[in-house]
Amino acid sequence: MKLLRLFSPIHAIRDFVAFARARERHEYWFLLLSICITLVIGWGFVHDSHFERPYKREIMYVESWPENRTDAEIVAQQKIDMERDRIANEEFERERAKRQAEWKRIDDQLKGWGI
């Protein structure tokens, strides 16, 4: 129980006030400057981490097929779906290659700077 008396908030405030009274005036300005610099850097990280994502309206329609479809109809529909998936995959790969080229260009610039 003796140990808990050492952690009193009142003692902490008194200690801080005594410490603050012993400081010179220019030390307060450096304290204020260091706090401002830290807050600006923190704000920069928070501000840079937020970005608006473009809204994509993706609606998935579920098709209802009759039970009496023939195998030829099923195969024809699968070919249509495969072509649509191939086009979507090609678009995705194109975008991925474009993004990869952008990052490679940035990496090459950083290597040129020695980073």
GROMACS elastic network, one bead per residue, 0.5 to 0.9 nm:
[ bonds ]
;  ai    aj funct       b0    kb
    1     4     6  0.53888   500
    1     5     6  0.70357   500
    2     5     6  0.55823   500
    2     6     6  0.73126   500
    3     6     6  0.55801   500
    3     7     6  0.74471   500
    4     7     6  0.54842   500
    4     8     6  0.73244   500
    5     8     6  0.57565   500
    6    11     6  0.76548   500
    6    12     6  0.89596   500
    7    10     6  0.86890   500
    7    11     6  0.73896   500
    7    12     6  0.74428   500
    8    11     6  0.53219   500
    8    12     6  0.64234   500
    8    13     6  0.88705   500
    9    13     6  0.61699   500
    9    14     6  0.85802   500
   10    13     6  0.51656   500
   10    14     6  0.61917   500
   10    15     6  0.85253   500
   11    14     6  0.50774   500
   11    15     6  0.60130   500
   11    16     6  0.85355   500
   12    15     6  0.50703   500
   12    16     6  0.61454   500
   12    17     6  0.86413   500
   13    16     6  0.50593   500
   13    17     6  0.61441   500
   13    18     6  0.85813   500
   14    17     6  0.51328   500
   14    18     6  0.61694   500
   14    19     6  0.85396   500
   15    18     6  0.51484   500
   15    19     6  0.61203   500
   15    20     6  0.85630   500
   16    20     6  0.59908   500
   16    21     6  0.85725   500
   17    21     6  0.61307   500
   17    22     6  0.87512   500
   18    21     6  0.52590   500
   18    22     6  0.65812   500
   19    22     6  0.54043   500
   19    23     6  0.69080   500
   20    23     6  0.54306   500
   20    24     6  0.87119   500
   20    28     6  0.88683   500
   21    24     6  0.81532   500
   23    26     6  0.84353   500
   23    27     6  0.64863   500
   23    28     6  0.75785   500
   24    27     6  0.54816   500
   24    28     6  0.71551   500
   25    28     6  0.55325   500
   25    29     6  0.70053   500
   26    29     6  0.51467   500
   26    30     6  0.64726   500
   26    31     6  0.86800   500
   27    30     6  0.50854   500
   27    31     6  0.61176   500
   27    32     6  0.86124   500
   28    32     6  0.61040   500
   28    33     6  0.84925   500
   29    32     6  0.50450   500
   29    33     6  0.60752   500
   29    34     6  0.85593   500
   30    34     6  0.60195   500
   30    35     6  0.85055   500
   31    34     6  0.51899   500
   31    35     6  0.61916   500
   31    36     6  0.86084   500
   32    35     6  0.51790   500
   32    36     6  0.61534   500
   32    37     6  0.86639   500
   33    36     6  0.51158   500
   33    37     6  0.61712   500
   33    38     6  0.86009   500
   34    37     6  0.51765   500
   34    38     6  0.61734   500
   34    39     6  0.86038   500
   35    38     6  0.51593   500
   35    39     6  0.61394   500
   35    40     6  0.86329   500
   36    39     6  0.50844   500
   36    40     6  0.60966   500
   36    41     6  0.86160   500
   37    40     6  0.51424   500
   37    41     6  0.62209   500
   37    42     6  0.85791   500
   38    41     6  0.52520   500
   38    42     6  0.61493   500
   38    43     6  0.85312   500
   39    42     6  0.50193   500
   39    43     6  0.59267   500
   39    44     6  0.84296   500
   40    43     6  0.50111   500
   40    44     6  0.60459   500
   40    45     6  0.87289   500
   41    44     6  0.50166   500
   41    45     6  0.64472   500
   41    46     6  0.87974   500
   42    45     6  0.52454   500
   42    46     6  0.63301   500
   42    47     6  0.85701   500
   43    46     6  0.50714   500
   43    47     6  0.58804   500
   43    48     6  0.83531   500
   44    47     6  0.50964   500
   44    48     6  0.58978   500
   44    49     6  0.84168   500
   45    48     6  0.51921   500
   45    49     6  0.60514   500
   45    50     6  0.89479   500
   46    49     6  0.52699   500
   46    50     6  0.68215   500
   47    50     6  0.57684   500
   47    51     6  0.85305   500
   48    51     6  0.75025   500
   52    55     6  0.87852   500
   53    56     6  0.88124   500
   65    68     6  0.85165   500
   65    69     6  0.75073   500
   66    69     6  0.60223   500
   67    70     6  0.88836   500
   69    72     6  0.82057   500
   69    73     6  0.63351   500
   69    74     6  0.70275   500
   70    73     6  0.53215   500
   70    74     6  0.65250   500
   70    75     6  0.88601   500
   71    74     6  0.50252   500
   71    75     6  0.61628   500
   71    76     6  0.85331   500
   72    75     6  0.51511   500
   72    76     6  0.60734   500
   72    77     6  0.85810   500
   73    76     6  0.50865   500
   73    77     6  0.61628   500
   73    78     6  0.85766   500
   74    77     6  0.51940   500
   74    78     6  0.61727   500
   74    79     6  0.87243   500
   75    79     6  0.62318   500
   75    80     6  0.87320   500
   76    79     6  0.51809   500
   76    80     6  0.64411   500
   76    81     6  0.87580   500
   77    80     6  0.50881   500
   77    81     6  0.61912   500
   77    82     6  0.85645   500
   78    82     6  0.59686   500
   78    83     6  0.85523   500
   79    82     6  0.50330   500
   79    83     6  0.62123   500
   79    84     6  0.86643   500
   80    83     6  0.52524   500
   80    84     6  0.63442   500
   80    85     6  0.87281   500
   81    84     6  0.50898   500
   81    85     6  0.61435   500
   81    86     6  0.85698   500
   82    85     6  0.50354   500
   82    86     6  0.60586   500
   82    87     6  0.86537   500
   83    86     6  0.50228   500
   83    87     6  0.62704   500
   83    88     6  0.86531   500
   84    87     6  0.52419   500
   84    88     6  0.62817   500
   84    89     6  0.86832   500
   85    88     6  0.50449   500
   85    89     6  0.60720   500
   85    90     6  0.85638   500
   86    89     6  0.50812   500
   86    90     6  0.61332   500
   86    91     6  0.86340   500
   87    90     6  0.51228   500
   87    91     6  0.62571   500
   87    92     6  0.86483   500
   88    91     6  0.51532   500
   88    92     6  0.62050   500
   88    93     6  0.86751   500
   89    93     6  0.61002   500
   89    94     6  0.85014   500
   90    93     6  0.50944   500
   90    94     6  0.60620   500
   90    95     6  0.86234   500
   91    94     6  0.50443   500
   91    95     6  0.62353   500
   91    96     6  0.85483   500
   92    95     6  0.51949   500
   92    96     6  0.60826   500
   92    97     6  0.85903   500
   93    97     6  0.60065   500
   93    98     6  0.84656   500
   94    97     6  0.51979   500
   94    98     6  0.61884   500
   94    99     6  0.86797   500
   95    98     6  0.50464   500
   95    99     6  0.61723   500
   95   100     6  0.85081   500
   96    99     6  0.51151   500
   96   100     6  0.60101   500
   96   101     6  0.85462   500
   97   101     6  0.60746   500
   97   102     6  0.86299   500
   98   101     6  0.51535   500
   98   102     6  0.63610   500
   98   103     6  0.88493   500
   99   102     6  0.51140   500
   99   103     6  0.63777   500
   99   104     6  0.86234   500
  100   103     6  0.52096   500
  100   104     6  0.60876   500
  100   105     6  0.86247   500
  101   105     6  0.61490   500
  101   106     6  0.86750   500
  102   105     6  0.51866   500
  102   106     6  0.64131   500
  102   107     6  0.86843   500
  103   106     6  0.50176   500
  103   107     6  0.60511   500
  103   108     6  0.85374   500
  104   108     6  0.60559   500
  104   109     6  0.85758   500
  105   108     6  0.51052   500
  105   109     6  0.62973   500
  105   110     6  0.87282   500
  106   109     6  0.51023   500
  106   110     6  0.62769   500
  106   111     6  0.86515   500
  107   110     6  0.50767   500
  107   111     6  0.61411   500
  107   112     6  0.85344   500
  107   115     6  0.89031   500
  108   111     6  0.50180   500
  108   112     6  0.61113   500
  108   113     6  0.86950   500
  109   113     6  0.63818   500
  109   114     6  0.87361   500
  109   115     6  0.87546   500
  110   113     6  0.50421   500
  110   114     6  0.62924   500
  110   115     6  0.51772   500
  111   115     6  0.52953   500
  112   115     6  0.74710   500
